[in-house]
């Protein structure tokens, strides 16, 4: 008898197979060759027939040459840092594709001369916040704060409240960032109470600026007090406000969340914010405020090291010019609509023999935005064993465990993905 392994196609023959040859053009030869070798090994082990090697290799190829995988966020956290924070709008994704080639990012096509980098994104930011005398964009909010310290307080003091010495994710501490810029911290007040008089007593010739940091990932309650931006703005030194979450204007759903417009109207000299949180765009740090100081930041030598690329500029501009981004839509979705979707999905899953229930849920903003604020939501409740199976599915679905059940909260799931969610859950059996 002829050994069936002799029928296994050679690697060069498989690489020439039309479908795999096309995959090489899209994904690169190393990825495709690795998939072919793995499929050949399966054939040698008798797991598949030799004639199935090409199909098996194709089935294991990733959609892109990147290891990042699209994930359905059913955690109930709208801006989930570990899942990439804000998902981009269709307009922003289209802008990314357009900007992926050669663009006029720093070139004036009319004159044939160099132009201001990212002028479109800067213009739409200025339009969105007319209260700002000028705007600048760097690669994240930490970079925006670092640039403020470098340009305005290197060798000087930054005055800030002890209650705002914030540590955020992964052990990142804002005080250490400021010190790394060559600034000295002058801490005032106590953890729970800081008055205007505390700031006044700290001011002097060595003061670079006063810093107000929004404690975005925690709350201090009880016997507390803090000085407002309007009060600090009267003290005769620059006031830099780090609001973090990127809310440009007040939102009635988040009455206690600071926004850029309100801070500038209160007298803040500069406001820094993130682009990939409540603004709903790509990762970016945004500085808005006094024109003279923004220009000083823009001209600082470190600004070049912190600048953003053409893809970020394109996505940011499209986020602001285009329709409401997914984070904004998810934030303002009617809970009744979410409950309706959850009930519909639960009924369909029950018909497939799955223990599925529609339940009320509580979602959060996440990403350091609106700490303590809960949003009424709805979820599909499944046996706890589904959590791991869904995380390893294709595409992965990430939910959360609550009271011994796996909850798939729908607030951050786009309605257009309901069919896909249903399909993935139906394929997972416990």
N, C-alpha and C positions, 0 to 999 in steps of 0.2 A: 504494500500500500504506500502511496505517496504521502509524505508528511505534509499536512495542510499548511505548515508554517512556510513552506517554500512558495506558497501563493501570496504571501504578504508583500505588498508593493514596496519597491525600493523608495528611499527618501527622495532621491532626485526625481523619480517618476511622480511622486505625490506632490512635490513642489511645482511640477509643471501642470498638474491637474487644474483646469480653468478656475474653479471656485477657490482653490487654495492659492493659486497664483494671484488672483485678485486680492485675497486676504493679505498676501505679502506686501502688495502695493499700499494697503491701508494700515496695516499693523506692524510691518517690518518682518524680516526673515527670521529673527531669533524667536519671536513669540510663536510664529507658525511652525517652525521646525520643532520647537519643544512640544507643541501639541501633537505633531505627527509622530514623534518618537514615543510619546506616552501612549498614543493609540496603537502603534506597532507592538509595544510591550504588552498591551492588553490582548492583542491578537495572539502573540506568542504564548501567553498564559492560558489561552483558550476561552477568554471571557467574551470575545466577539469573533465573528468570522473575518477572514482576511479581506473579503469584499466590503466589509463595513468600516475599514480603517479610515478612509477619507471622510466619511460621514461622521465618524466618532471624533476625528480631529477638529472638524468644523464645529461640532457641537460644543467643544470646550474652549473655543476661541473667545476672548473678551470682546465686548462691543467697541472698545477703544484701546489704544496703546497705553493708556494710563491705568494704574492699579486702583484709582478711586472708582467707587461703584455708586450708582444712584441708589438712594435709600428712601423708602416711604416713612416719613416721620409721624408715627402714631403715638408719640410719647405724651402729647398734650402740652409740650413746651414749644412755643412758637419760634423762638430764636434759640436754637439748641447749639451751643458752641461746639460740642463734639460731633455734630452732624453738619457743620459748615455754616452755622448761623442762618442768615436770611437767604431763602431761595430766590433766584433772580426772576424777574418778570420776562415774559416772552419778548418784549421790546428790548430788554437788556441783553438777552441771549442772542437776538438777531444782531444787535450792535457789536457784540463780541465776535461773531462770525465775520462781520464786515471789516472789523478792525484787525483781524488776524493776519491780513496780508499787508501790503505796503499802503500806508495812509498819509494824510496830510497833517499828522499830529503836531508838527512843529514847522509847517511850511505853508506859505501863502501862495495859493495857486494863481491868484490874480496878478501879483507882482513878481512872483518867482523868487521871493526872498524868505528868509527865516521869519517865523511868526511865533507868537506867544504859545507855549506848550499848553495843551488842554484848554484852550480859550472857550470852547463850547461848553464844557463841563463847568468852568468857572462862571461863565455868563448865566447859566441856568440856576446855579447856586445863588448867585447874587439876586436873580429875579425871585427866587423862592423865599429869600430873607432880605427884603429891602432895607431892614434896619441895620444891616452890616455895611460898614464903609468899604470893606474889601474881604476877599475870601482866598483861602489857599488850601491845597489838598496834599496830604502826605500818605504814607502807606498804612497807618492805623492810628488809633487814638493815642496809644502810648507814644508813638512818634510825634504826634502833634504836641503833646505835653512836654516831651523831651526837647523839641525845637524851641518851645517857649522858654524853657529853663536855660538852654544854651544861649539864646539870643538876648534874653532880658535879665538873667540872674546869674550868669557865670561869675564866680567870685563874689557874689552878693548873697543876700538872704531872701528866702521865700517864707512868708509868714502864713501859717495855716493852723487850723484847729486840731487839737489832739484827737478829737472825735472823727476826724477825716483822714487819719493815717491808714489808708485803706490797703488791704491785700485782696487781690482778685484771684482768678483761676490759676492753677498750676504753681502756686507759691509766688506769684508776681506781686511785688510790693511797690506802690507808687513812691513812698519816701526814698527807697533805694534807687529808683530811676532818677529822681531829682538830684540826689547826691552824686550820682555818676556823671551828671552834667556839670559838676563843679560848683553847684550851688550849696549853700548852707541852709538848713531848715531851722526856722525859729518857731517852735511849737507854742501855742497859746491855749489858754482855757484848760478844761478837763475833758475827759471822755464824753461826759453827758451834757456839759454846760459850757458854752463859750459866749462871751458878750462882746459888744463893740469896744468896750473899754479895754478888754484884753488885747485886741488888735492895736488900738491906739498906743498902748504902753509899749508895744513891740516895734513900732515904726521908727525909722531913723535913716541916716544917710546911707546905710548899707542895705536898705530894703530894695529888692528888685521888683517884687510884686506880691500882692496878696493872692493866695490860691484858695478857691472853694472847690471841694471835690464832692460830688454827689455820692453818698454811700449806697451804691446801686445794688449791692448784693446782700445787704443786711439793713435792719432798722434798730434804732435806739428809741425805746419808749419809756414813759414814766416821767421822772423829774428831769426834764431836758430843756435846753434853750440853745439857740444859735443866732448868730448875727446874719441878717439878710443882705442880699447883694446890694439893694438900694442904699442901705446904711453904709456899707463898706465903700461904695462908690463915692461917698462924700469925703473920704479921708485923704485924697490928694495923691494916691499912688495907683498904678494899674491894678485892676482886679481881673484875674483869669479864672474862669469858671469851667470846670470839667464836668459836663453833664453826662458824658458817656454814651447814653442810649441812642442818640441821634434823632430825637424828636425835634422837628423843625418848628412846629407850632403847637399850641395847646390842644389836647385831645380830651373831650369830656369823659371818655372811658377811663382815663388815667389822670385824674385831677391833681395828684401829688407828684407826678413825674415832671421834672424840669424840662423846659424846651428852649431852643436857641432864641427864638423871637422874644419870649418873655424875659430871658436873662439880659439880652441887649437893651430892651426897653427899661429894665431896672437899673441900667447903668454899667453893666459888665463891660470891661475894655475889650477882652477877647473871650470867646467861647470855643471850647474844643468838643468834638463829638465823633462818634463812630458812624461809618457808612453802611455797615452790614448788620445793623440791629433794627431799631424801629423805622429807620429811614428806608430799609428794605433793599439796599443795593449791595455792591461789592465791598470787600474789605477796604477801608480807607479811613484816614483821619482827616477831619475837616476843621479848619480854623476860620472863624468869622469874627469881624469886629473892626476896631480902629484901623484906618487905612495906613497911617504912619507905622504902627507896630507890625501889621501884617506884612508890609513891604520890608521891614527889617528882618522878619522871619524868613521871607522869601529869598532875601539876598544873603542870608547867613551861609557860610561854607557848607555846613552840615545839611542844608536843604537839598543839595544834590544827592546825598546818600539816602535821603528819606523820600525821594520823589516816587510817584506812581508811574506805571507803564501805560501804554496806549490802550490796553484792554480794560484796565480799571477806569480810565477816563471815559472810554466809550460806554461802559456799563453804567457808570454813575450818571452820565448825562442822560442816557436813555431811561434810567429809573426815574429821574426827575421830570423828564419831558413826557414820558409815556403814560399809559394808564396805571391805576393803583397797583403797586407790587403785591405779591402773594402775602407778605406779612401783614400789610394793611388790610387786605381783604379778610384774612383769617381773624384778625383782631376784632373786626366789626361784623362778623357773621352772626346772624340771629341764632340764639341757642335752640329755638324751636325748629329751625331748619336742620341743625345738627342732629337733633333728636329724631327727626323724620328720616334722615339718612341712616342713622344707626338702626332704627327699627326695620327699615327696608333690607339692610344688609343682614341683620340677625334672622329675619324670616327666610331669606334665600339660603343662608348657611344651615339653618335648621332643616330645611328640605333636603340638604345633602347629608343629613345625619350628624351634624356637628352641634355640640352643646354650646349654643350661642345665645346671648341675651343682649338686649339694648338697655343700657343703664345711663343714669345721669353721671356726669363727671365734672372735675374741676381742672381747668387748664391754667397755665401761667405764661407770662411774657418770656421770661428767661433771658439769657445773655446779659445779666446784670441790669435788666430793665424792670421798673415797677415792682420792687421787692415787696412781697406780702400781698400783692394784688392777685386775686383768683378770678378766673373767667368761667362763667357757667358754660358747660360743654356737655357732650354726649359721647358715649363710647360703645364699642362692641366688646362684651365680656366673654372670654373663652377660658377653658381650663388652663391652668398655669403652665402645663407642658408645651403649650403652643409658643411660648415666648422664645425659647431657644430655636425651635424649628423655624420660626418665622425670620429670626435674625440671620439664619444660614440659608434662607430661601433665595430664589432668583426672580425678581429683585428682593433684597432684604427688606423686611418690615420690622421696625423697632417700636415696640409698645412699652408698657410698664406693668409691674406686678403690684397689685393692690388687693389686700385681704385674700390672698391665695388664689387670685384670678389674674389672667393676662388681659389687660385692658388696651384696646386699640382706640385711643382718643381721636376723634375726627376733626378737631378744631384746626390742626395744622396740615390735614390731608386735603389736597385739592379735590373738589367734587368730581373732576374729570378722572381721578384715579380710583374712584370707587369700584369700577369694574375690575381693574387690575388687582385691587385689594381683595376683592371677592375671589378672584381666580387663584391668588397666591394662598389664601387661607384654605380654600377648598382642596388644594394639592397637599396640604400638610395634615397628616392624620396622627392622632396620639393614641 
